[in-house]
């Protein structure tokens, strides 16, 4: 049986998320290159460095629970990134494309907020205090990124798109 | 040019979400059938009826903005549902599978929270007041579903999974 205990499930979800974060590390430079708004572009670049750090943090979680850091293809993130790729390829007004890129990025952030939220809860139930600390740190970062994207959309990107 | 204005983008996102909700209508009965916990099972069934209603509400949004209700395949939701399908097929302890089903469902809810949040903002900027009301109503429901899933996980499903 593949998922016999909550520990098995926790590990399975960690592997899914490691794949998700690694996929994002490859996708974010393309999102940055496609952005016209300089604040959005540097935001994606900053989030790339943060995501690289989150990959390392996930590897630490594997370490503290005594498991090998191995990724398991996250098909949901594949879909989310494919959706982002469609926007990148789209023939669009730059300001409108920026608004679409933010929408796609916020869907990615929400995927991660749900995933890390679940992992923090499970880590707590399994008594992995160090893992709770590490995962909570990333959860906080993902929420902050989502908030920053909302702010950028509302103050600058959406109004520019609405003028088109 | 496919996305020349914010109106084009709003319409594109509406079509994506119509596809996403329709996919969910097909997936939820399978999630309900795979759930062992009776509260979770009836929760999925209740959310199915709510989702059917959300499809109708989306069609009303198309109507109030004077556009034809047409879906455009949402690849992100395809990925999310495929992930849910993997869990359904998984050989797992029933209580552990329930915890996994909740995690998958919360990722779906978060996708929708991000999507409806964006749509409410764009509808407001475009001056579609009736659309704002309709979309906000669904956004509220999605958040409530996410909260209910968290509560069920914490009070009953996770503790049962942790005993495995």
Interface residues (C-beta under 8 A of the other chain):
Chain A: X1 X2 X3 X4 X5 X6 X8 X9 X12 X13 X16 X74 X75 X76 X77 X78 X79 X80 X82 X83 X86 X90 X91 X92 X93 X96 X97 X99 X100 X102 X103 X106 X107 X109 X110 X111 X113 X114 X115 X117 X118 X121 X122 X125 X126 X150 X153 X154 X158 X159 X161 X162 X164
Chain B: X1 X2 X3 X4 X5 X6 X8 X9 X12 X13 X16 X74 X75 X76 X77 X78 X79 X80 X82 X83 X86 X90 X91 X92 X93 X96 X97 X99 X100 X102 X103 X106 X107 X109 X110 X111 X113 X114 X115 X117 X118 X121 X122 X125 X126 X150 X153 X154 X158 X159 X161 X162 X164
